Each structure stands twice: as structure tokens, then as C-alpha cells.
Amino acid sequence: MLRYLAHGARDLALTPIDVTTRFNWEFYANLKGGLRPTEATIETSPFIFRPTIWVFPPERPHGWVSHQSIDRLVLHFSSVPDVIREACAERGSLSAELEPADVEMLQALGRSLEPHYRSPSPTSLLLFDRALIDLSLIFLRGRDFTSTLPLETVAVERVERAIEWYLSHLHERPTLEALADVVHVSTAHLRRQFQLVYSQSPHFVLTHLRLEKAAELLATTGETLDVVARRSGFNSASDLCRVFRRRFKAYPNEWRTHVAGSEKPADQIERLIARVDPQTAAMTEQRKKLKAAGASRRRGYVGSSRTHFE
């Protein structure tokens, strides 16, 4: 999803952009003039006068300063294709020189997207997605992808990335559509990948994660059920009680008072999981194994790939 768009002339010599993180992925194309990124941990680099495009992930602090006025295109996206994300994880950021045809294309892209950014229409999302693909392909041009990532590993990593984001946004009660947007796939494809990884639907897995969070809060805090429900992604305390009772065969306060006893919080949660049906317990154990296996395969893939990003 396109979150920000700016294009045209700007003089960053007079008003440079301070080094800071962004909320989204930033694509910054310098179409004419001298520009360089600034980073707190990197020595000052020379200005780059050839047309160049960069992409920075949200967590990478950076700024911009120009020699004089430049012609630029700036786009922020909430997510990027996996191949761009993985390359940035390895390199920190990416850059690519632009051909004359690229400059013309990007100038036209800024003009064509602006009305859709200002006032989105039913076709705007498709145009935003196409723009993201076109930008990503510039970075992948001429790369040698002789080593491919197994589909199982792709599924594990995508699902785990969706889960990590979900757990950090539980209080917002995110939808499956929001998760799919984060990992840049359709909801139907994400459902299939949950089924491939866990042999369960996203609803089953995500409900289990909310219950695990609720159990953790019950074991480690004295928060009321209303607060526990809100922090673990449930609509209300009654919603939490209903789902908790159906899955764990005990009401939250009953478990907190009588089941937890004097055990350590980690042991309490493990015992709670052991009390549920075997299907849920098996899924929990599988998640631990898949995360470890996926990380191991990823390390092997990165080490053997001949793809390099400069």
C-alpha cells in the first residue's frame, strides 16, 4: 500500500532531511542533480550526480542532503516483496543506477500516481502495486538468482513474519487482510500458507496466539479481565472468557486462582497448553520447530546465494 508520495524539484542543500527512521519502506529516486543519503553510523559520502534510486527499510535511520536543487521521486510503501526485504536485511539498504529510460518512467510515474494518492479510486490499489513491482524490478535487474529458496522455507518465514507482526499489534485486533498486506500476499494465499505450515486455518492459529498472550498476562500481572482482553486482542472480557473456556476448559479467573497455583509463569503457561486438545498442543510444538528450522535454512540460503546487492 502506498503511504506517501512526493515528486519534482526540492533543494535539500537548504533544508536537508535529518537522520531518522521511517514508518514505512522508502524508495528515493534522484532523477537529476547531486544527492547523498546520510546515516549516523557512516562517514560522510560524496554526492552522487548520476541518476540513482535507493530503498531503505523502516528501521534503518537515514536522511538526505543535496548539492543544489534536485528532481526527485519519493514513495513510501507499507511492505515490499520478500526478495527486497531479504536483500535489505543482508545489506541494510539497496541502491541502483538509473538508465535514461528509467528516469523518464519514474517522472511519468510520479505524475500519474499523484491524483490516485490524493484521491484514491477503486483502481488505485492496483496502480500502487504495479508501481511497487516496477520499482523492485529496477533493483533486481541483472542479478543472478542461481540459488532458489525452497517453497516450504518461504511459507514458514512469511507466516512467522505475519505472526510476529500480529503479536506486536494485538491491542489493535488486526484483521487477516491487514496481515496479508504486511507480508505482501493476498488473504487467500496467506490462508494456504498457514495451512501448509501448521495444517490449521489462520483463525485457529491466531486465536491460539491471543489465548497464549492472555494466559501470559493472567500469570504475570494483576490486570483486570477487561485489560487482559484488550491487550490480548479480544473484543471484551466476556469474549475472552467464552473463548478461553472453550479452548482451555477453564475460565480465566478460575485458571489464575486455582490452576496456576504457585508455579512459575512459564510453567503455568506450559501446563495450560498441555491441558488443551492434542491438536492445539501439537501446533504449539510445531511452531517452535518450524521457526528454528526456517532460521537454519535461511542461513544456508544466504550463505550459498550468488545474488549480491550493491
C-alpha angles and dihedrals in degrees: 000000000000110000102172139015132184130160142165133049125348133161108221091172088074097036110021119189111248122237108267142129122264130224091230142025110288124214109190119184121188104203099174134006136026120310139159134182117238124215128180095227097044128076117247111283127206121264115269111224099179115088107270139169126210134190122202127186119233095256095052110097112220144142139195136238128176135204092230133326114334138192108234145167119211124187129173120200129188091224141005136208115285094248091059093045092050092047091051090048088058099039104024093232139004135229134184135184116244125229119220089257090053091053092052091046093050093047089053090044092058092050094046096046098046097080090047091049092049095043113012120212131192090273096047096089091054091051091049091051091049091050091052091051092048091050093047093050090058089063092046096050112123094005120142111230100182093140115063129197114240113251091235091057091048090052094047094049094045093049093045091049089052090049093049091052091045093053092051091051101041092122088061092054092225120208127233087252089059091051091049090052091052093055093037100240135110120268090245092054092047090052090053092050093050087052091049094049102037105013085234137100120259089247092059094046096044092047089052090051092052090050091050089053091048090050090050092052092046091052099044106032140043093225119144119253090254091058093042090051093050095046093047096049103258124138094233145339090269090052090051092049093049096050094039092052094047094050104033101029092234136079116248096249091043090054093044093051106032109016101042095053114163098324122127113266093249091052091047092056093045091052091047090054090048090058094058127086115293091248092063095042091050091051091053092052092045091054091058092049095045093051091052093044093046092052091050093050091047091054090051092048094050091048094052101039118106093203113115129185119205 
